[in-house]
Amino acid sequence: METLNQLNFARIYTLGKVKQSNEAAYDIKPSGFNNTIRWNIGHVFATMESLTKRAIPSYDIVHQEWAPLFVPGTNPDSWEVEPPTIEELISALEKQPERIKEALENNMQNPLKEPMAIGKIHQMDTVEAIVQFMVWHEGIHAGIIHAINRATQE
């Protein structure tokens, strides 16, 4: 249960960084950055959805249509469709933790049907390991959101 509390804490922090951001900066990609604040918000959301599906195969991904915009390797420069609005993304971020917690809370110790590896250095075998990765991943992107916001204010 504590891991799920950390997940909730990470989301509160991320939403704080998003809401502190200058709205004019949401779609600016400063020099040295691969993506924008909008992309990072969508990436956090889409990644949590896909990792939950990996952990719980019966989970139904919300906003599956956003995945092609925000999966690793994508970039706003190559978007061919209109991305979700910031309001839609923030609303999705706000609603997601409760839904994810409900899907995961009684399954944390379950083994994954297919372990998830990051290179050859780290393998995750349980639902809880995936959730811990989600927390770490979200923290990384919250920091990037903060950094982009600062870089666009200078």
C-alpha positions, -999 to +999 in steps of 0.1 A: +000+000+000+029+023+007+041+021-029+006+033-040+009+062-016+042+071-032+025+070-066-002+094-054+025+117-039+044+117-072+012+128-090+005+156-065+040+168-071+037+166-109+004+184-109+020+211-088+048+216-113+024+217-142+001+242-125+031+264-116+043+264-152+038+295-174+010+286-198+029+303-226+057+277-221+036+246-226+045+242-262+080+257-262+109+233-267+140+251-253+174+244-267+188+212-251+154+197-245+138+170-267+102+178-259+078+203-244+058+206-212+027+194-230+045+163-243+059+155-208+024+157-193+010+134-219+039+111-217+035+107-179-002+099-184+002+075-213+031+057-197+012+050-165-017+037-186+005+014-206+024+001-176-008-006-157-020-026-187+013-045-187+008-052-150-029-060-152-037-073-187-075-069-181-070-031-175-087-009-201-064+019-212-080+054-210-073+077-239-056+051-260-058+076-288-032+097-271-006+070-270+009+077-305+016+113-295+033+105-262+051+071-264+089+071-260+106+084-292+078+107-302+082+145-305+057+174-309+076+183-341+062+152-358+026+154-346+002+152-374-030+155-353-041+181-328-028+171-293-051+171-263-055+205-246-037+213-214-070+213-196-078+177-210-043+165-199-045+180-164-080+166-159-067+132-171-038+134-147-061+143-118-085+114-124-059+088-132-044+079-097-076+067-082-084+045-112-049+031-113-049+025-075-082+006-078-067-016-106-035-023-087-041-023-050-050-060-046-024-072-071+008-057-059+026-089-051+014-107-082+041-118-107+040-102-141+029-125-169+060-113-188+088-096-168+098-061-179+135-054-184+153-021-188+183-030-208+203-058-192+207-040-158+172-041-143+143-066-145+109-062-129+090-093-121+060-081-099+032-056-102+048-037-073+081-034-092+062-018-121+045+006-098+078+016-082+091+022-117+061+044-124+069+065-094+105+070-105+095+077-141+070+103-130+095+120-108+120+123-137+094+139-159+081+163-132+117+175-130+119+180-167+086+199-166+101+221-139+134+226-159+116+235-191+095+260-172+126+276-158+144+275-191+116+294-208+115+321-182+151+333-187 
